[in-house]
Amino acid sequence: MLDEQSRLEAKTQHIYSLNQHALPVTDVACFHGANAVSSSEDRTCKIWSLSEGRMLRSILFPAIIDSIALDPRSHIFYAGGRDGKIYVTAMGVEVTSPSSDDSSIIGALDDHSKAVTSLASSTDGLVLISGSEDGNVRVWDTRSQQVIRKFKHSQGPVTNVLLVTPKRVNLPSLQSLRKVSSANGESESRAVIVPQPENDVHIAGNSSSNFLECCLDALQPGGSSRLFESGASTLCGAPNQQGVEWRSKYLELQDLFVREVLDQMPSSKNT
């Protein structure tokens, strides 16, 4: 929601201005929505209280820090240095007054030959991924602090890494891209997800419709998927226009899905 009037009346566009770094800031990470860690070319990482807008502590490092990743399990963060090392650092947010010390560095991961430009931690904190200017990506086991996988990007430095953890869903594998003709006569690449032959799924009648309606029943108050009922109406007896529109769009989507799947099934060629 936007309040344009309040924005125009505000003297500043920010809540806090945290300016204790002496040189440019290189990275910022947030810990549980309460604290933030920033790194800078001044070779320090500073820990901030987001609720109070003040610095809790400043930690000095042997090298410039370019990247930060937080361990979600504990008050530990990883700082990627331009010396190729990843410093394991205790946040020490229990400190009540701003302090500056370098005793919070409790270890270092050392397997890159150049600056560590990017870090990403898994949601359980057991895996850390690092990218470097040397073109290498390392996957670390944070418990043993050992490299478990290595990747080489031959095109140049790695400037950013992102760890994606999808939900465990049993989906068929993607088919290879194939050339198809588009409406304007040009060819384009398209991939379609279809069941594997060994795990073929029988599409019967209205099963997809029943499945989606069950999902809607669970989401809607009262447990009734009235959006897909052709005679759905409001309490006053008038037609439910939203329900009619949704049902129409749903039927179009269902028809498109069924045609896509049938086009990919070998048996469809004989029908």
Residue, then its C-alpha position, 0 to 999 in steps of 0.5 A: m500500500l502506498d501513501e503518496q501524501s505521507r511520502l511527500e510530507a516526509k523529510t527523508q525517505h528512510i527511517y535511519s541513516l547509519n553512516q559509521h563506515a569510513l569507506p564504501v559499503t560492499d554488502v548488507a545482510c539481515f539476521h532474523g529481521a532484528n539485526a543487520v550486518s554490513s561490510s565495507e572497504d574499511r575492512t570492518c563489518k558492523i552489526w546494527s540493531l534495526s529496531e533501535g537504529r544503532m550500531l551494536r559492534s564493529i569487527l575489524f578484519p585482516a582484509i576488505i570484506d566484499s560479501i556476507a552470508l548469515d548462518p540461520r542456526s546461530h549468531i554466526f556470519y561468514a565474511g568473504g575477503r579479498d584475500g580469498k578467505i571466508y572468515v567465520t565470525a561470531m556476531g556477539v549481539e549480546v553486547t549492550s554498548p557499541s564496541s570494536d574488536d577482532s576477537s569475534i573471528i573464530g575461523a577461516l575457510d581457505d580454498h579460493s585464490k582470489a577475492v570471495t565476491s559472493l556467499a549464499s547459505s542454505t536455509d538449514g545452515l549446513v551448506l555454504i556456497s562461495g563464488s570468487e574472482d578466480g572463477n571458481v564456486r565452492v560448496w562447503d559443509t559448514r559442520s566439517q568446514q570442508v569443500i564438498r563440491k567444486f565448479k569452474h566458471s571458465q568465462g571469468p570471475v563469479t560475481n554472484v551466487l544464489l542457492v535455490t531450495p525448492k520444496r520436495v515435489n515429485l515432478p516429471s523431468l523436463q523434456s528437451l527444447r523443441k522447435v515449434s511454429s508460432a502464430n507469426g510463422e517463426s519458429e520458437s523453442r518450447a519445453v512441455i512437461v509430460p509424464q515419463p513412460e514408466n510413470d505414465v499417469h492416466i488422465a480420466g474425465n474430470s480428475s484435474s477439475n476435482f483436484l483443483e476444486c478440493c484445493l479451493d475447498a481447503l482455501q475458501p471459508g465454508g469449504s465450498s468451491r462455488l467458483f466452479e459451479s455454473g449456477a453460483s449466485t450471491l446471497c441476493g440471488a443475482p449471478n456471481q459474476q466473479g464465479v462465472e468469469w473464474r469458471s470460464k478461465y478455468l475451463e479454458l486452462q483445463d482444455l489447454f492442459v489436456r490438449e498439450v498432454l494428449d499431443q505428447m502421448p504416443s496413443s494420441k497419434n492413432t485417435 
